[in-house]
């Protein structure tokens, strides 16, 4: 199914931006999460954090105005906002491990109905390392996953139990895909379908989810076209 003029990546980033509130300290993962600042209000007061040692990242610099010594965790150039600071990675991880992050938004390979997260390796494939995902998933006050609802083979990425190595157990609070917004109730192991992204239907979401879904009676249908 198509999503009209807006792409699936943009749908997810736009919806996730609604979870970012003024005054928050936020860490954004590589990929789709990095698009979230594009959908924040211009006067939003948010401090973006990166594992390599930046707090208070601003917009992407204009071409030719990049600072070779200032980048995010993905190595991409960034700017700074008033009140920002930068430091070494040990301080960046101390901020994470002290539980000072209000929100982290990560990608995922699988999420279970208990909120288990698998997002760092597919067995048999070489990767550079786990990075900061394990610390972010365990210590952030709220964890949101942005991912496609299914993998490249059309298989569900939201499952009853993860088959891939876990990054962290029972850590995910909210899942946002191109099809739906699903709340994870970690205490009960329930997944609640709260929002559907048009043109998808509730039935579409249920069919593409590999775990039981409870449907909110006040479900919201978004039309981003």
C-alpha positions in Angstrom: 0.0 0.0 0.0 1.2 3.5 -0.7 1.3 6.3 1.7 0.5 9.2 -0.6 3.0 12.1 -0.8 4.7 11.3 2.5 7.1 8.4 2.7 7.0 5.7 5.4 10.1 7.0 7.0 8.6 10.4 7.2 5.4 9.0 8.7 7.3 7.4 11.5 9.5 10.4 12.2 6.6 12.8 12.2 4.6 10.7 14.7 7.6 10.1 16.9 8.3 13.9 17.1 5.0 14.2 19.0 6.6 12.3 21.8 9.3 14.8 22.2 8.4 17.5 24.8 10.0 20.8 25.8 12.7 20.4 28.4 13.6 16.8 27.5 17.1 15.4 27.0 16.8 13.1 24.0 19.1 10.6 22.3 18.2 9.6 18.7 19.5 6.5 17.0 21.0 6.3 13.5 18.6 6.2 10.5 14.9 7.0 10.8 15.2 8.4 14.4 17.6 11.1 13.1 14.8 12.6 11.0 12.7 13.5 14.1 14.2 17.1 14.5 12.7 17.9 11.1 9.2 17.7 12.6 9.7 19.6 15.8 8.4 23.2 16.3 11.0 25.8 15.5 10.8 27.1 19.1 11.1 23.6 20.7 13.5 23.6 23.7 15.1 20.1 23.5 18.7 19.0 24.3 19.8 16.3 21.9 22.5 14.0 23.3 25.0 11.8 21.4 27.2 9.0 22.8 30.4 10.4 21.3 30.1 13.4 23.6 27.7 16.1 22.6 24.7 17.6 24.5 22.7 20.3 22.7 23.0 19.4 19.0 21.4 21.8 16.5 20.5 21.5 12.8 22.7 20.1 10.2 25.2 22.8 9.1 25.1 24.4 5.7 27.4 23.0 3.1 30.9 24.5 3.6 30.2 25.5 7.2 30.9 22.0 8.8 33.2 21.7 11.7 35.4 18.6 11.3 35.6 18.2 15.0 31.9 18.4 15.7 29.7 15.4 14.7 27.1 13.1 16.1 27.5 9.4 17.0 27.1 8.4 13.3 30.0 10.7 12.3 27.7 13.2 10.6 28.4 17.0 11.0 26.1 18.9 13.5 25.8 22.3 15.0 25.4 23.4 18.6 22.5 25.4 20.2 23.0 27.9 23.0 23.7 26.1 26.3 25.3 23.1 24.6 28.5 21.3 25.6 30.8 18.6 24.4 33.0 16.2 26.3 34.5 12.7 26.0 32.6 9.5 25.6 33.0 8.5 29.2 30.9 11.5 30.3 28.4 10.8 27.5 27.9 7.3 28.8 27.8 8.5 32.4 24.8 10.7 31.5 23.1 7.7 30.0 23.9 5.3 32.9 22.8 7.8 35.6 19.3 7.7 34.0 19.4 11.3 32.9 18.0 10.8 29.4 14.2 11.4 29.2 13.8 9.7 25.9 15.7 7.5 23.5 14.4 6.6 20.0 16.0 3.5 18.4 15.6 1.3 15.4 15.0 -2.5 15.9 15.2 -5.8 14.2 12.6 -7.4 16.5 10.5 -6.3 19.5 8.7 -8.9 21.7 5.3 -8.5 23.4 7.2 -8.2 26.7 9.2 -5.2 25.3 12.4 -7.1 24.7 14.6 -5.4 22.1 16.8 -7.0 19.5 18.5 -4.4 17.4 22.2 -4.9 17.1 23.1 -8.1 15.2 21.8 -10.8 12.8 23.7 -14.0 13.4 26.2 -14.7 10.7 26.6 -11.0 9.7 29.5 -8.9 10.6 28.7 -5.6 12.5 31.1 -3.0 14.0 29.7 -3.5 17.5 26.7 -2.9 19.8 27.5 0.8 20.3 25.4 2.5 22.9 22.1 0.7 22.3 22.3 -1.6 25.4 22.9 1.3 27.8 20.3 3.5 26.1 17.7 0.8 26.2 18.3 0.0 29.8 18.7 3.4 31.3 16.5 5.9 29.4 13.3 6.9 31.1 11.3 6.1 28.0 12.3 4.0 25.0 10.6 4.3 21.6 11.3 2.0 18.7 10.9 3.2 15.1 11.0 0.4 12.5 9.2 -1.1 9.6 6.4 -3.4 10.6 7.9 -6.3 8.7 11.3 -7.3 7.5 12.4 -7.5 3.8 10.8 -11.0 3.6 7.4 -9.7 4.8 7.8 -11.4 8.2 6.6 -9.6 11.4 9.2 -7.7 13.4 6.8 -7.5 16.4 6.8 -11.0 17.8 5.8 -13.0 20.8 9.4 -13.9 21.5 12.6 -12.5 19.9 14.6 -15.0 17.9 17.6 -12.7 17.6 20.1 -11.9 20.3 18.6 -9.4 22.8 20.0 -5.9 23.2 18.0 -5.5 26.4 14.9 -7.2 28.0 11.6 -5.4 28.8 12.8 -2.0 27.8 10.5 -0.8 25.0 7.6 1.4 25.9 6.2 2.4 22.5 6.5 1.0 18.9 5.9 3.2 15.9 5.9 1.7 12.4 4.6 2.8 9.0 1.4 1.0 9.9 0.6 1.6 13.6 1.5 2.9 17.0 1.6 0.1 19.6 2.0 0.6 23.3 3.9 -2.1 25.2 2.6 -2.9 28.7 5.7 -4.6 30.0 4.1 -5.6 33.4 1.4 -7.7 31.7 3.2 -8.6 28.5 0.4 -7.0 26.4 0.6 -5.0 23.2 -2.1 -2.4 22.7 -2.9 -1.0 19.2 -3.7 2.6 19.9 -3.2 4.2 16.4 -3.4 3.1 12.8 -1.7 4.9 9.9 -4.0 5.3 6.8 -4.3 3.6 4.3 -3.7 0.6 6.6 -6.6 -0.9 8.5 -6.8 -2.6 11.9 -7.0 -5.9 10.2 -3.8 -5.2 8.2 -1.9 -4.4 11.4 -3.2 -7.6 13.1 -2.2 -9.8 10.1 1.3 -8.3 10.0 2.0 -8.6 13.7 3.5 -11.8 15.1 2.0 -11.4 18.6 -1.5 -10.9 20.1 -2.8 -7.4 19.9 -5.4 -5.7 22.1 -7.2 -3.0 20.2 -8.0 0.3 22.0 -11.7 1.1 21.7 -10.7 4.8 21.1 -8.2 3.9 18.4 -7.0 6.9 16.4 -6.6 6.7 12.6 -3.9 9.1 11.1 -4.0 10.3 7.6 -0.6 11.9 6.8 -1.2 12.3 3.1 
